[in-house]
Amino acid sequence: MLTACRNNGSDGGADMRDFSHWRVILPTFAHAQALKAAMTAQLGGTFLPPQFFTLSGLLMTMPPLPNVLPASERLMRLYAELRQHGWLKKLFTARRNTDLLPLAQTLLALSDELTQAMLPSLHAGDDSNDTEQRWQTALEQLSPDARKLLSDETQLVWSIWKSQLDADDAIAARFTQMLQLAENASQPLIWISSVAPEPLEQAFLEAYAQHQQVLTMTLDWRASALLPTYTLAWPEMIEAAVGAEPQTSTDYSLSTELALCAAQSVEDEAVQGAQIVIDWLQAGKTNLAIVAQDRVVARRIRALLERAQIHVADETGWKLSTTRAASAISAWFDVITARGETTALLDLLKSPFVLNEAPSDLLHDAQDSIANKSALVMKIEILLRRANVLGEWRAVTNALSAAPAEQKTVALLAQQAGLFGGRKNLRDWIATTTSALDTLGIASALSADSAGQQILQLLQNIAPPGNDFSALFSFSEWRALVNLQLDDTSFISAINDRRVVMLPLNGARLRVFEAVLVVGADADHLPSQPQETLFFANTVRRELGLATRESRQRQQLRDVVELLAMNSQVVLSWQAHKDGEPNPVSPWIQRLQLTLARAGVQPLPELRATIARQSLQPTPSTMPVPAAAELTPTRLTASAYNSFIACPYQFFARRMLGLASLDELSDLPEKRDYGGWLHEILETYHESLRDAPLPPHQREALLVAISKKLFDAVISKNAAALGYYARWQKVIAPYVAWANEHEAAGWRFVFGEQAYEKLLPLADRNLILHGRIDRIDENDAGERAVLDYKTNNLLALNKKLKDHEDHQLAFYGLLSDRPVASAHYVALETSKDKVGDVSAPDYDQAQAALATQITVNVEAIARGVGLPANGVASVCQYCDVRGLCRKGAW
């Protein structure tokens, strides 16, 4: 380049170190630093460098052209036209309007390709009929059957391209700017790129050359400029040269230290790749590259390196839609779409971008709003799960009536979600969305995040102020557009440490690294798998001058050769086995290996990084036996004490530490719901008979009526409860028969669902026993009996009492304010078409023994006695805290 500048300089060589009058256009600004460093190494001392630009950067110095449509508005204009044609949805099997949005995007991409290929010839004055003939010639490359089959698609693409060409789209405007720049050229220009200029770029260079000196510098792909090994292995990459002499060299050496790393799995490839990079860094290399042909493995390598505190500068970026900031927008849209569905609502509230800067009254004016937000969200979740509210704004807010601040929070969300109804134009949708984000504190949180800032700007760029596009769209269409924009936009985090760079294969063009790791060098990823769009087969693309599968693969192969030619050390890794089957290396690499074998040259070496061994001292796990005298309970229920008997550690975790699991949300009624309904039905039934006695033959009808009234209300909200209703209907008649027999034996219902508390004195403290008794009966002698309903049959209840591990009935006896003579479990499931009750044996002794046992155990806890995790298998099987005690690991 220096020689060319000197030989063609306008100053006639007067100052051989002044290049400031030259413009140099490079692929990226990153190449400017490399070029400047190369000039410094070549020239030494001081010099005036040329002006470095990218083509986009140079065009930005020019006044913007008016009436250029933003990409998103251009997309929605086309979409608004497409959705009016029902035949399009039928042709492309679109079930809803929003399914046409990706189609509109694809059609615009095809239109842009056609514009880039044909706009220069149209601008040069070619007749539009010639363009039409070129189009028809391209379609004639298809078979008659294919042309007939694709006639609608071809006409659609052609008509859309013509309409887009007439509009002021971005490509046409960019080309106009390029020609204006060429027209006003005042400095000589050097165009540097590893690939040949595209048609628009070539037209620009030709126009520029009419006014100023233009030097075009690209890589030389003639056989004479390439190593014989590469030309023999990959002859399709060679640029044909007229009169070129055949190569006669017998030097089959490579230009790089090339090695292969065959991994056994995804994890093995990632571990090997990370270790190779670590070894290079430890060897003193400071300019490394990871070429991410396989993005999955590359991401895993990045995670492993960052775990080793090695930063990776990711130039490939990732979809903006995969960032945490975008997940907050997605969660908000989910809540709107699902109309307050509980799971979606909780996901939104748990986002770190939501409500942190909301109105202070929602967070109780706490200094630590983040911590207080966590408490607020936790309370909302507990209340909604306890009420088993699955969603719908009114049901959710009603379930929070006992918590005003939490109810106000959800009411705010519901109010904002209500603004997203109806149809609006793009500017109104932007205003509605940004207003909601401000109100919910999302916007301020996004502003403090680099990805969030990009998202906020993206929303505004969808339709800049002042546009006159007034088409109306529904919320689902607005959401589909935002999702599409987030998917199509890349996010690249700030890059400070550039010792290890991750980039795509084409990102390595004209760049030199000390060592390069290519991840995914197998047949699936190298070359990359092509994707044909609609009917645009290679034959059609070739006639239209568009990129074909062959041209793309040829360029990718050249990128591989350039990588090998410009870097002194390259490692190619891939998974040698996938799903139990051999997975070969890329066919390009196989051809290189074959070329070396034919030439009698040593094969490519295989590399396996050595993972440093570490010796770990095993620490055997033992059964946990925590002691927590300071957490000795002051209140105790029957279920809590049963938990203590089943497993002291379970009691410690759930009752003393308060680590009870949250209730599960379910759209199906559970057995506990069924039990609650039956308790309510039977309480109403027995109170009705107590207050207004009926003869025995009328009682079944009363219980049927009470049951129907309750289950009708339940089924109206959840039809799945119908199964439980049918189950209860089979029990009604047997239950009435048992209840009548029980009454005939001298027992009468006193009251049901009664809460009790009773003080149990201990040696150094008092313990409060509390609970709710299902039912108390009394006989003519004034004796009382405790009855506890169970949705089990008699066989199960008999076994429950014989095991002597259930203390519920005895506990209820201790709770009662009056002595209790007996206690019974009442079966609410039939056994041989009958129900009945099971009496607790030796009830007085059982109560006394339980009181003594509770006293001994609670006092032992207070003395610091350990609480071992000694539950049996049947207890551990469904235990919520098994993950804490780690049973199975000791």
Buried (B, 14 or more C-beta within 10 A) or exposed (E): BBEBBBEBBEEEEEBEEBBEBBBBBBBBEBBBEEBBEEBEEEBEEEBEBBBBBBBEBBBEEEEEBEEBBBBBBBBBBBBBBBBEEEEBBEEBEBEEBBBBBBBBBBBBEBBBBBBBBBBBBBBEEEEEEEBEEBBEEBBEBBEEEBBEEBEBBBEBBBEBBBBBBEBBBBBBBBBBBBBBBBEEBEBBBBBBBBBEBBBBBBBBBBBBBEBBBBBBEBBEBEBEEBBBBBBBBBEEBBBEEEEEEEBEEEEBEBBBEBBBBBBEEBEBBBBBBBBBBBBBBEEEBEBBBBBBBBBBBBBBBBEBBEEEEBBBBBBBBBEBBEBEBBBBBBBBBBBBBBBBBBBBBBBBBBBBBBBBBBEEEBBEEEEEBEEBBEBBBBBBBBBBBEBBBBBBBEBBBEBBEEBEBBBBBBBBBBEBBEBBEEEBBBBBBBEBBBEBBEBBBBBBBBEEBEBBEBBBEBBEBBBBEEBEBEBEBBBBBBBBBBBBBBBBBEBBEEEEEBBBBBBBBBBBBBBEBBBBBBBBBBBBBBBBEEEEEBBBBBBBBBBBBBBBBEEBBBBBBBBBBBBBBBBEBBBBBBBBEBEEEEBEBBEBBEBBBEBBEEBEBEEBEEBEBEEEEEEEEEEEEEEBBBBBEEBBBEEBBBEBBBBBBBBBBBBBBBBBBEEEEEBEBEEEBEEEBBBEBBBBBBBBBBBBBEEEEEEEEEBBEBBBEBBBEBBEEBBEEBEEBEEBBEBBEEBBBBBBBBBBEBBEEEBBBBBBEBEBEEEBEBEEEEBEBBBBBBBBBBBEEEBBBBBBBBBBBBEBBBEBBEEEEBBBBBBBBBBBEEEBBBBBBBBBBBBEEEBBBBEBEEBEEBBBEBBEBBBEBBBBBBEEBBBBBBBEEEBBEEBEBBEBBEBEEE
